[in-house]
């Protein structure tokens, strides 16, 4: 059994925790409504008015004029995320982070010490509340796909267990949007076929799905049956480390996309350094509004875990290697692969003073953040300094 733990309205919840006077008010974290800012996160009070992440802040202001708009404090959110992972580590080393606010956990090897996966999930949820005064939603299921759906079903403050013997009863009534990879364009395509629920997808022949959706059709056929063979892979065992985000609304402004690249790169680089990993190949993933997905990659002269070097590579790909005429962006992802041992990499660094200096700066920055939090240090190009989330 697998746990998927997802913090509820994470950025906004941290702000509300630190500013109790905001309780009960709609809170929006992101850019300013007066500029060209974009919503990074919204609490559930704001969501009632239709405010969503990646929405222009001006539109959010029109939907919810009395909302409190706050600039993001990314270093604080990263610091709190580290504390959340310390709670996870009390129960298992098998942790696969997906972002600052969610992760998969395989606790099957810990059941002899702590009880069933369900009991462990409840303990983790309770400890996050007690230690950090934050609320998490938890999904417990036989695999990652089902656990992620389960954690989202009863948000906020949800706890859903999927019985392995009743997987189809759990899945069948759900809308097709719950299947991974089914966005608005694909939903429209399914609607034209008269397909509305996961049961409807399961009733289709795999050949029919392949004819309409290509190779992704086979994947949809498996997901509709609750099939997902992927295991939880900690960073230290991963062949790649990546972060991606799907926007609630498509983004066309390059400045906003570059700001997201900063955040995604910073998260990837920190995970590399935390696991003492260095990679040579930097990858950029972009999904457009028509659901077409492209990946770009570049191989560096030597392996790195430097935030600056990874950002330079991703920014170059975003600026110069997308189709000349491309649609707005639905999903953006950054990844690093091609790992080599830290000892081997350190030997090569001695011949590159600038790389060594940048690496030392990253390590020092991480240590300062760990000890003193976000007020201590930050990147000028980060999200908190931009006119965006």
C-alpha positions, -999 to +999 in steps of 0.1 A: +000+000+000+011+035-009+005+069+008+001+101-012+003+131+011-008+165-003-008+197+018-041+217+015-037+251-002-001+250+009+013+285+003-019+301+015-021+278+045+014+287+056+005+324+053-027+319+074-008+300+100+018+328+103-009+355+103-039+343+124-058+375+116-063+361+081-084+332+093-118+330+075-107+355+048-100+347+012-062+347+007-044+348-026-006+343-029+010+357-060+015+388-080-002+421-075-036+428-092-022+462-103+006+446-124+007+416-147+010+392-117-004+357-116-020+337-088+004+312-073-021+298-047-055+305-032-071+293-001-105+275-001-123+307+008-109+324-023-116+293-045-153+296-037-153+327-059-136+309-088-100+320-080-075+294-092-037+291-095-020+306-126-050+329-131-041+366-138-042+384-104-063+412-120-090+387-128-088+371-093-093+406-079-124+411-100-138+377-089-130+383-053-126+420-046-122+416-008-094+390-011-061+396+007-033+395-018+002+385-005+036+381-022+050+346-021+077+336+003+092+307-015+121+301+010+096+299+039+075+273+020+107+253+012+118+254+049+084+241+060+085+215+033+118+202+048+101+199+082+072+180+067+097+155+051+114+151+085+080+138+098+078+114+068+113+101+076+101+090+110+082+063+093+100+054+060+131+062+039+110+055+008+098+090+000+093+103-036+088+141-035+066+155-063+068+192-052+072+212-020+037+202-009+032+166-019+050+132-019+044+095-023+055+072+006+059+035+006+055+024+043+050-013+037+083-021+054+073-001+085+040-018+092+056-042+117+067-012+138+038+012+134+008-007+123-011-007+090-005+018+062-038+034+071-026+039+108+007+053+096-011+077+073-033+089+101-002+094+124+016+114+098-015+136+092-019+142+129+018+150+135+019+175+106-011+192+123+004+190+158+040+199+149+035+225+121-002+236+125-009+227+089-035+204+073-027+175+049-050+153+029-040+117+026-047+090+001-041+053+010-042+029-019-025-001-036-006+021-061+005+056-068-022+065-093-050+054-069-034+071-039-031+104-057-068+103-067-077+094-031-059+123-015-078+148-037-113+134-033-123+149+000-101+180+002-096+199+024-086+177+054-093+145+036-084+110+044-095+083+018-086+046+018-090+026-014-097-011-007-076-032-030-106-055-035-129-027-045-107-007-069-133-007-098-161+004-075-139+033-064-129+043-100-159+036-121-181+066-111-154+092-113-152+117-142-126+111-169-108+142-157-095+121-128-073+101-152-037+113-154-031+132-186-067+140-194-069+178-198-095+200-213-087+191-249-088+153-242-120+158-222-136+174-252-125+145-274-140+120-249-172+140-247-176+138-285-173+100-281-200+100-254-175+091-227-180+108-194-168+085-166-139+062-159-163+033-163-170+045-199-133+045-206-130+010-192-158-002-214-138+009-245-115-015-264-078-007-261-077-005-299-103+022-300-084+042-274-052+038-294-069+049-325-082+081-310-053+089-286-022+071-299+002+055-275-015+074-246-046+053-253-030+022-239-020+041-208-056+053-203-068+017-207-046+006-179-054+035-156-092+029-160-085-005-145-064+008-117-032-006-131+000+013-122+032-007-117+054+022-108+072+020-074+080+048-050+116+059-059+135+080-034+158+107-049+189+087-040+178+058-063+162+078-090+177+079-125+163+114-129+150+142-106+123+165-119+095+189-109+066+199-130+035+220-126+002+220-144-014+254-147-051+258-140-052+283-169-028+283-199+001+307-198+014+325-228+036+352-213+072+343-215+081+363-185+057+343-164+070+310-177+106+321-170+096+329-134+081+294-131+114+280-145+132+297-116+110+279-090+111+245-107+149+247-111+155+257-075+134+227-063+153+203-085+187+216-076+180+215-039+169+178-042+201+170-061+222+186-034+203+171-006+210+136-021+246+145-031+238+139-067+253+155-099+237+153-133+249+162-168+217+162-188+191+190-182+156+184-195+127+208-202+091+195-206+064+217-221+027+207-227+007+232-248-030+240-247-037+215-274-022+188-253+009+184-275+038+177-253+075+183-262+107+176-244+140+193-249+174+184-234+209+196-233+241+179-220+265+200-200+303+197-202+303+183-167+278+171-141+264+197-118+239+204-090+243+241-093+210+261-094+226+287-117+239+262-143+206+243-144+187+275-147+209+287-176+203+255-195+165+255-190+161+292-197+180+288-230+158+259-240+126+278-231+138+309-250+153+293-281+141+257-286+104+259-286+084+259-319+085+294-335+047+296-334+035+278-302+003+279-282-001+288-246+015+265-221-005+241-199+024+222-182+060+231-175+086+207-161+124+207-153+145+176-148+181+165-145+195+130-153+228+114-163+240+111-127+276+104-116+292+099-083+299+130-062+335+120-056+342+117-093+325+150-100+344+168-072+377+158-089+366+175-121+355+207-103+389+216-092+398+226-127+369+250-129+371+278-104+338+294-114+319+261-111+335+255-077+326+290-065+290+286-076+288+252-059+301+266-027+275+294-029+247+269-034+258+249-004+262+280+018+227+292+007+211+259+016+227+260+050+216+295+057+181+287+046+180+256+068+192+276+099+175+310+095+147+307+069+137+328+040+146+362+055+182+353+054+188+349+017+170+347-016+175+348-054+167+381-071+151+362-100+129+341-078+092+341-078+089+363-048+107+391-067+088+388-099+054+402-110+040+367-110+032+339-085 
